C-alpha cells in the first residue's frame, strides 16, 4: 500500500447493509484512489435485497458482494476504520483512525427507509473522501 493510496474499512455487525452501502459509495466516488474494504463482526449470508435495490437506483451494483467476517488483519491494514453499530467487536490498534457513524440499521426496513440511510451514508462518505484526498 503506497502512502498516496489510503485504505478504508467499513464495519457493521452483519456486513449486509450499512457497511456495504458505504463501501459501494466510496468505491464509486473514489475509484482506485482509495482502497476500500468492508466486514462484519457477525456476517449475514447475503446483502439485504432492499440495500441492493436502493444502491442500484443510484447506479451502484453491489448485488455480487458477499458479507465478510471482520479480522484483525483487515483493521491492521486499513488507515481508517469506520464502525457502524458493531460495538466493541472492532479491534483497536494504535495509530489507526477510527470513526463511529451512528446510522439506522436497514435490516428489515422498507425501501424508503433504506433510501434515507443510503443518502446519509453518501453524505458521510463524501466528507470522508474530502478528508482523505484534499485537493484531488
Secondary structure as UniProt FT lines:
FT   TURN            3..4
FT   STRAND          6..12
FT   HELIX           18..30
FT   HELIX           31..33
FT   STRAND          34..40
FT   TURN            41..42
FT   HELIX           49..57
FT   TURN            58..59
FT   TURN            63..64
FT   HELIX           72..76
FT   STRAND          80..83
FT   HELIX           87..89
FT   TURN            94..95
FT   STRAND          97..100
FT   TURN            107..108
FT   HELIX           111..132
FT   TURN            133..135
//
